[in-house]
Amino acid sequence: MSGFASIYTSLTGLLAYSDALNSISDNIANLNTPGFKGNDVLFRDLTPSNPDFGSDQGPPDSLTTGNGVRFTGTRRVFTQGPFEQTGNGTDLSINGNGFFVLKNNGQQVFSQAGQFTFDNNGFLIDSVTNARVQGIDAGGNISDIQVNRNQAAAAVATTQIKFSGNLDTASTTGTATVKNVIDATGKNKTLTLQFTKGTGATSGTVWNVTVTDETGATLLQASQIQFNGTGYPVQGSNTLQVTLAGKSVTLNFGDAGTPNGVTSFSGGQTTSTITGTPDGNSPGTLSQIAFNQQGVVQLTFSNGVTSSGPQIALANFADPSVLTSTGSAQFTADASKVGGKPTFGRAGENSFGTLQPGEIELSNVSLSQEFSTIVVLQNGYQGSSQILNVSNQLLDDLYKSIGSQG
């Protein structure tokens, strides 16, 4: 082997370790990049060479020396990174298998960086690249997720008002004011009930009920409710009906024979106050958009009404290592490669993981592991550098020796 071989061999080490450090520095630089997947560095030895056996193979004996090392590239690691809470209802992380499906400039890409938001047109997009997040319908079709930000929840008319409290038998009157009663046209009404103790009951207590609205109009005049001797409502005399905008509303004073509602006991009060809780809702505007663990859009309106929207699509790959990075924590797939054809589905189904709303997946780079790799590379670099220095010194001594003999 030529006397210069050790110099060339040590140079391969310096070059390989320099390239590997570049990959490690990329990992560390992206330590806080959501959805980033780190790279392992790959080395291979250079084949021994001998003039008698060609340029890239050596004789089959243990005396053959290799030509050093080469940096062959990196291998993407798709292990799951840690999760971080953001408090943003449209941020998502995948706990388990799967990639988010996005469309970036017409191209389908895949990512585990779930920093999402809705744009001005209501499309769910990646906050960094503006790529549109894809959803999946009941038929398995993939399309953009869009929500009408200006939609409203229609009013739901009140059908029943449940009352509670005690009509004191020691008093002769009682009152109840019920707000937020919604009529059939969606208008918000306020009802006032006046209770007056009646007479003629063979047992228990009778109360006359008069109902008026916020304008003072009488909706119900002196109808009766009745309580038994133990102060509980009597079956058939525990509800009344009023009409609002042509629709009947039930005034429910409690379950017959039970304390679940209004009672009529003696408490020594001069006036009884009853409270009423109506069902129904006034019109509401969209106030919040979030996701559940299955990736279904959850819409909340200002009136408390909730509804569901589109569902996030997930993709899975038999071999994620065939994915190609395009930057911004996004990858493309080549369906012609083995394991490169995506399988689409929904969170929590089949082999797909569940979604964690309000969280994002951070980089899977382990800083302690990267530092350990740096130490190993540094030792290798220093060792190759030392061999280069020693080889250079030996050649220098050789030249000096030959020169002194001349």
ROZA-640925 format. One record per atom (N, C-alpha, C): x, y, z. Coordinates in pm, whole numbers, plus 50000, padded with zeros to 5 digits. Example, Ala and Ser with C-alpha at 12.3 -4.5 7.8 and 13.67 -1.06 7.14 Angstrom:
<atoms>
513194943150780
512304955050780
513204967050780
512854977550708
513674989450714
512905000350787
</atoms>
This chain:
<atoms>
500854988150000
500005000050000
500885012450000
500475022349927
501255034749916
501425041250052
502545048150068
502785055250192
501815066550217
501145070550111
500155081350125
498785076050165
498625062750170
497305056950193
496705061450326
497525061850433
497005065650564
496485080050563
497125088650482
496655102550473
495285102950409
495135095650297
493845095550229
492755089050316
493135078550388
492165071650474
491685080850587
492635087850649
492245096850758
491395108450706
491645112550580
490825123150521
489385118650503
489175105850470
487795100950457
487065101950590
487805099450699
487195100750831
486805115050861
487725124450829
487425138550854
486195143150775
486155139050648
485025143050563
483725136750611
483765123850647
482555116750690
482015122650819
482925125250914
482465130551043
481955144851027
482525152450936
482035166150911
480615165850855
480385156750759
479035155450703
478045150850810
478465141450894
477575136450999
477235147551099
478215155851132
477955166851225
476935176751167
476945178151036
475965186950972
474545181650994
474385168350986
473085162251011
472675163751158
473625161751248
473335163251391
472955177751423
473645187151360
473325201251386
471925204551336
471495198051226
470125200051177
469115194651277
469415183051336
468535177451438
468375187051555
469505191951604
469475200651722
468815213951691
469055219151571
468435231851532
466915230851530
466405218751503
464955216651496
464395210251623
465105212151732
464685206151859
463275210851899
462925223151865
461625228751905
460675230451786
460955223351677
460085224051560
458985213651573
457705217751582
456625207951596
456585198251478
456425185551511
456295175251408
457575171451338
458725177451378
459995174151311
460425160051347
460925152951248
461435139451269
462935139351245
463685135351347
465135135651340
465695125051248
466995126251221
467705117051132
468825109851205
468955097051179
470135089651220
471185090851110
472465091551148
473545092251048
474005078051015
474385076150889
474775062950841
476205063350787
477035053650830
478405052350781
478595038450718
479475037750618
479875025050562
481375025450535
482025013750551
483465013250525
483715012750375
484845018450334
485265018250194
486025005250166
485724999450050
486264986350016
487784986650004
488464976550057
489914975750037
490264975149890
491414980649854
491824980449713
493254975349701
493534969549586
494874964649559
495044964649407
496144969849355
496324970549209
496144957049141
496474946449213
496374933149153
494954927849147
494014934449219
492654929349227
491634939949187
492044949749114
491104960149073
491084971449173
490264981649140
490264993849220
489364993349341
488424983649346
487474984149457
487334970949529
488304961849511
488244949849593
489664945249622
489814938549729
491134934249770
491254919249774
492444914449801
492654899949807
491924894249927
491504881749918
490744875650027
491634871250141
492314880350204
493104876750320
493054888050421
493444884950543
493314894350654
494304905750647
495284905250553
496264915750545
495764927650463
494614925950397
494084936750315
493524947750405
493894960050378
493444971450458
492414979550381
491394983850450
490344991750387
490815005750353
489965013050280
490305026550235
489615037350318
489085033650435
488495043750522
486985042550534
486325053850549
484885054050577
484205064350487
482935062150463
482155072150391
480835074650462
480395086850458
479085090650511
478055088150402
477165078550426
476235074350321
474895081450326
474715090250424
473455097550431
472785095950566
471485098150567
470735097650692
469505088650676
468955084750789
467725076850793
466725084050883
465565087450828
464545094850902
463935085751009
463815090951130
463255083451243
461845088651271
460845079951263
459455084251278
458865080451413
459695079751515
459155077551648
458355089751692
457465087551787
456585098351832
457315107751927
457105120751906
457695130751994
456785133652113
457265141252209
456425144852325
455325154652286
454295155552369
453175164552344
453275176952432
452775187952380
452755200452455
451375206852443
450815210752556
449505217252555
449635231652506
448695235652421
448695249252368
447455257052410
446375249952447
445125256852481
444335261252360
444875259052240
444175262652116
443355250552070
442045252152062
441155241052032
441335235251894
441975242551803
442185237251667
443575231051650
444395231051755
445675223851751
445415209251782
446115200351712
445885186051729
447205178451730
447245167951810
448365158551804
447785144551788
448575135651729
448125121851705
448805112851808
448005106751893
448545097551992
448465083451935
449535079551868
449555066651801
449915068251654
449445058951573
449805058851431
448995068951352
449625074351248
448895082851156
449595095851124
449215101551010
449685114550965
448465122850926
448555135950950
447545144850896
447725145650744
446625147250676
446655148350529
446395162950493
447295168850413
447155182750373
447295183850221
446795194750170
446975197550027
447715210750014
448945209949964
449815221649953
450075224349805
449525235349755
449665238949612
449235227549521
448135221149558
447585210449477
448205196949500
449265196149580
449945183549607
449575178249744
449295165249752
448955159149879
450235156649960
450275161950081
451415160250169
450925155050304
451885150350385
451545143950511
452415149950622
451835151150741
452555157750849
452005153150983
452845154651085
452405152351223
452475165251305
452665176351234
452655189551299
451235195051291
450535194951404
449115198451404
448795212551448
449595222251406
449295236251439
448335241751332
447035240351359
446025243851260
445225256051303
444645262651203
443755274051227
442805275151109
441755283051125
440825285451016
441145298950951
441195298950818
441475311550747
440195319650730
440305330950662
439155339950647
438015333850566
438315323550487
437285316950409
436735304450478
437175302350601
436655290950677
437345277850652
438465277850575
439205265450551
440175262850666
440235250350710
441225246550811
442575245050743
443575252350791
444885252550725
446005250450825
447165246550773
448385246250852
448825260650876
449115264051001
449405278051036
450665283450970
451585274750931
452865279150874
452825279650722
452345269050659
452405268050513
451095271750444
450025273350521
448685275950466
448135264250385
448785252650395
448245240750329
446905237050392
445965233050309
444625229950359
444575215850419
444055215150539
443905202250608
442725194750546
442915181850526
441895173850459
441015166350559
439745165150522
438795157650601
438355145250526
437575136950595
437085124550536
435595123450565
434795120050462
433365118850482
432975104350507
431665101850519
431185088450552
431555078350444
431715083050320
432075074050211
433565072150193
434375078350280
435825077250270
436465086850173
435705096550124
436245106350030
437025117150104
438135121450045
439025131450105
438755145050041
438595155350125
438345168750073
438725179050179
438755191950138
439075202850230
438055203450343
438515207850459
437615210450573
437285225350574
436005228350565
435565242350563
434375244050656
434405254850732
433325258150826
432875272450800
431585274350789
431025287850772
431115295350904
432015305250908
432235312551033
431075321751068
430185324350973
429075333550996
427755326351025
427815313351040
426575305951064
426035308751203
424735306951219
424075309451347
423225297351383
422975295851510
422075285251558
420675291051568
419735284351505
418355289251507
417765288351647
416795296751672
416115296651800
415355283551817
415305278651940
414525266851974
413445271152072
412195269752031
411085274652112
410965267052244
410585274052349
410355267952479
409115259252473
409245247052522
408095238052528
407675235052672
408595237552767
408295234452906
409085243453000
408435247353108
409115254853215
408945246753343
410065242953404
410015235353529
410205244853647
409335243353746
409355252353862
409835244653985
410425252354077
410865246754205
410655257354313
410705252954437
410505262054549
409365257154637
408925265654730
407865261954824
406825272954832
405555269054811
404425278254833
403995276454978
404375285855059
404165284755203
402685285355236
402195275055304
400785274655340
400425285255444
401455291055507
401185301655604
400945315155535
401275315955406
401065328355332
399865326855239
399475337855178
398315337455087
398705340354943
399965344654921
400395348054786
401805342754760
402145342154633
403485338454590
403745343854451
405005344654411
405355350054279
406465341754213
406535342754082
407625336654005
407815344853878
409055348453849
409385355453725
410325346653644
409925343853522
410705334853437
411175342653314
412505343953300
413085350853185
413575340653081
413915346052964
414475337952856
413535326752811
412275329952806
411295320852748
411195324152599
411405314252513
411455316652369
410145312152305
409475321552236
408235317652168
408535311652031
407505307751960
407685300551833
408325309051725
408355322251742
408995331051643
410435334151679
410905328851792
412275331451835
412425343351927
411335349851963
411405361552052
411615357252196
412355365552266
412635362952407
411545369352492
410875361052573
409745365852653
410065364452802
409375372452882
409455371453028
408045369153082
407865358453158
406565355253215
406565357753365
405455362953415
405275365253558
404085357053606
404305349153710
403255340853769
402875346453905
401575348053928
401065352254058
400275340654118
400645336854240
399985325954311
399105331754423
397875327054428
396955331154535
396325318654594
396415317554727
395885305454790
394375304554767
393935292854723
392515290654697
391825284454818
390555281754800
389755275754907
388995263954852
388445256254944
387575245254905
388265231954890
389555231054919
390235218254908
389855209355024
389485196754996
389115187455103
390345183155183
391465182855118
392735180155186
393835187055109
394925190355172
396005197255105
395695211855079
396335217154973
396225231454944
395985233554796
395155243654764
394915247654626
395485261654606
396185263554490
396695276754457
396185280754319
395675293054312
395255298854184
396465305454118
396615303153988
397785308253915
397325317353802
397895329653798
397655338853688
398985341753622
399025341153486
400275343053411
400135355053319
401115363953324
401165375453234
402545375953168
402605382953052
403905384452987
404505398053017
405635401552951
406345413952981
405565426352942
404545424652860
403715436252821
402535438052915
402345428653008
401195429153099
399995421553049
400115415652928
398985407952874
398815395152953
397545391752983
397245379753060
397205367752967
398035357653000
398085345452921
397275334252985
397125334953117
396375324653190
395745331353311
394445328653334
393725335553440
393255325653545
393795326953666
393315319853785
393065305153764
394005298153699
393935283653690
394535277653817
394165265353848
394525259653977
395565248553967
396435248154068
397285236654094
396995232054236
397205219154262
396785213654391
397905205254451
397975205654586
398965197854661
398235189254762
398765177254788
398115168254883
398445172155026
397995163655120
398165166955261
399615167055307
400505160755229
401925160955266
402705171955193
401975180155114
402605191555048
403185188754911
402885177054853
403415173654721
402345175354614
402735177854488
401755180054382
400835168054362
399615170954324
398615160654298
398605157554148
398555144354116
398505140153977
397305146253906
397535151953788
396485158253710
396295172853743
396865177453855
396755191553894
398135197553918
399145191853851
400525196353871
401095203653749
400325204953641
400775212253523
399675221353471
400115231953402
399195241153335
399745243953195
398935249353107
399335252452970
399095267152941
400105273552876
399935287052823
400305286552675
399825296252600
400095296752457
400945308952424
402085306352355
402975317152310
403115316252159
402715326652089
402805327251943
402215314851878
401085310451934
400375299251875
400845285651918
401885284652002
402405271952047
402215270352197
401835258152239
401565255552380
402865253452457
402915259052577
404055257452667
403525251752798
404175240952846
403765234452969
404445240853089
403635244553189
404155249153318
404135237253412
405295231853441
405425219553519
405825222953661
404935219953757
405195223353897
405735211653978
406095200853911
406745189853980
406075176553958
406815165953991
406285152453978
405265149654087
404175143554049
403105140754145
403615132154260
403275136254385
403595128354502
405045128454544
405855137154485
407295137654518
407715152054543
408885154054607
409375167754630
410175173254511
410085166554394
410845170854277
410125182054204
410235193954256
409575205554195
409095215154302
407855219354290
407265228554387
406575220454496
406735225054621
406025219154734
405155229854799
404315225554891
403475235054965
403445230855111
404465235755186
404595232955327
404405245855405
404275244355535
404195256055621
405605259955664
405955272555634
407265277455674
407165290655748
405955295455768
405765307755842
406105320255765
406205319455629
406525331255550
405245338255505
405355351055479
404185358655432
404065358355281
405205356155211
405205355555065
406105344155019
405685336954918
406465325954863
407035329954728
408315326654704
408965329654576
409345316554510
408905315054386
409145302754309
410065306154192
410955296854155
411825299054040
411425289553927
411595294253804
411255286053687
412415285253590
412635273553533
413715271353438
413125266753304
413185275253201
412615271353072
413625263552987
413115254852899
413975249052798
413945258052675
414535253652564
414585262052445
415795271352446
416075277252333
417225286252320
416895297552225
417455309252255
417355320652164
418365318652050
418295326151941
419285324751833
420695327251886
421665320151829
423035321751875
424005322751759
425105329651783
426175330851683
427295321251718
428085317551617
429195308351638
430245314851727
430555308351839
431485314151935
432765306151952
432765293351916
433975285151934
433985273451837
435185270551784
435385258851699
436515250551761
436245237951782
437255229051839
437075215151779
437865205551828
437785191851780
437665182351899
437055170751875
437065160351977
438175150251945
438265139452022
439355129852004
439245121751875
438085122051813
437925115451683
438175125051567
438525137551599
438815147251494
437585153351430
436435152451497
435205158251444
435105172751492
434805181851401
434665195951435
433495197651532
433735204951641
432715207851740
432425222851739
431185226351706
430775240351697
429965243951820
430335254851885
429605259752001
429085273751970
427815275852001
427175288651972
426925296352102
426705309252086
426575318152202
425375314752289
424405307452236
423235303652315
423385289952380
424575284252373
424825271352436
424575259452346
424025261552229
423775250652135
425105245652077
425235232652063
426435226752002
426035218051883
426935216951788
426705208251673
428045203251622
427995193051537
429215186951483
429365190351335
430635190551290
430945193651151
431785182751088
432675186350994
433505176450924
434475169351019
435085158650967
436025150651046
437395150450980
438435151551062
439825151151015
440135137550952
440845137750841
441325125450778
442735122350827
443035109750846
444375105150880
444865095550772
446185094750758
446795085450664
447835077150737
447995064950692
449005056150750
449795049450638
451025045350670
451905039250570
452505026450628
452605016450541
453225003950584
454695006150618
455335015450546
456755018450570
456965033550561
456835041050672
456995055550667
458365060150619
459365051350623
460715055550583
460795059050434
459775055250356
459805058650213
459325072950189
458835079650292
458385093450276
459565102650251
459325112950172
460365122650138
460025136150201
460975141750273
460755154650339
460735165950237
459755175050253
459685186950170
459895199650252
460295197950378
460455209350467
459155212650539
459255221050640
458095225150721
457395213150783
458165202850818
457635190750882
456585183850796
456705184950664
455775178650571
456525168750483
455795158350440
456395147650361
455495144250243
456125139450138
455385134250023
455595119250016
454645112549951
454725097949938
454775094049792
455505083549765
455585077949630
454875064449632
453655064249578
452845052049583
453465040649505
454425043649417
455055033049339
456055025049422
456485030549535
457425023649621
456675014149715
457335003349753
456754993949847
456515000949981
455295000650030
454965007150156
454685021850143
454695027350020
454515041650001
453105045849967
452165036449962
450785039949931
450015042450060
449415054350075
448735057450201
447415050050217
447105046750341
445785041650377
445075052550456
443895056550411
443185067350477
442145062050575
441905069750679
440925065550778
440645076450878
440075072450991
439645081751096
440335078551228
440495088551311
441135086751441
440355076751525
441105067751592
440475058051681
439935045751612
440035045051479
439545033551405
440715025551348
440515012351341
441525003251285
442885005751350
443915008751271
445255010351328
445605024851358
444635033951344
444925048151364
444855051851512
445735061351551
445715066351687
444565075951709
444445080551832
443425090551864
444045104451861
443185114451851
443655128251849
443545134551986
444485143252016
444475150452142
444325165452113
443095170552127
442845184752097
443575193852194
443975205452145
444645215252230
446085211752259
446665202252182
448055198452200
448735197352064
450055198352063
450835195951943
451945186051976
452385178751875
453515169751892
454795177251860
455735176751952
457005183651933
457985174751856
459155179951831
460205172351763
460545159851844
460875149051773
461265136751843
462765136051868
463455147151848
464905147651871
465195147452022
466065138352063
466505137552202
467845144752215
467855155552290
469075163552300
470205155652365
469905147752467
470965139952532
471555129752435
470715123652352
471235114052255
472085121052149
471655132852107
472445140352008
473805144252065
473835148352191
475105151952254
476025139852262
475445128252291
476255116052296
476855112952160
476045114752056
476535112451920
477635122351884
477465134851928
478485145051901
479825141051963
479795135652084
481025131452152
481715120452072
480905110852023
481475099851945
482085105151815
481355114051747
481865119651622
483115128151646
483095135451756
484255143851788
485495135251811
485325124151883
486455115251908
486965109251777
486025105551690
486425100151560
487155110451477
486645122851480
487275133551403
488685136251457
488805136851588
490115139451648
491085128151619
490555115651623
491415104251593
491915104651449
490995107751354
491405108551213
492395119951193
492155131051263
493065142351252
494455138851306
494465131051415
495745127151474
496525117951379
495795108751314
496445099851217
497025107951102
496265117951058
496745126650950
498015133750992
498055138751114
499245145851163
500445136451173
500215124351226
501315114651240
501835110451103
500895107751008
501305103850873
502115114850807
501665126950827
502375138450770
503775139650831
503865137250962
505165138251029
506115127250980
505565115150960
506395104150912
506925107050771
506065112450685
506515115850550
507545127050554
507315136450644
508265147450655
509625142250701
509605132750799
510865126850846
511545119050733
510675112350652
511245104550541
511935113750440
511285124850406
511895134050310
513185139750364
513185143150492
514405148650553
515545138250551
515145125650579
516155115150581
516755113350442
515905113150339
516395111350202
517255123350161
516855135250204
517615147150169
518975147350234
519085142250359
520375142250428
521325132150366
520755121350313
521615111250250
522145116050117
521405125250049
521865130449921
523005139949941
</atoms>
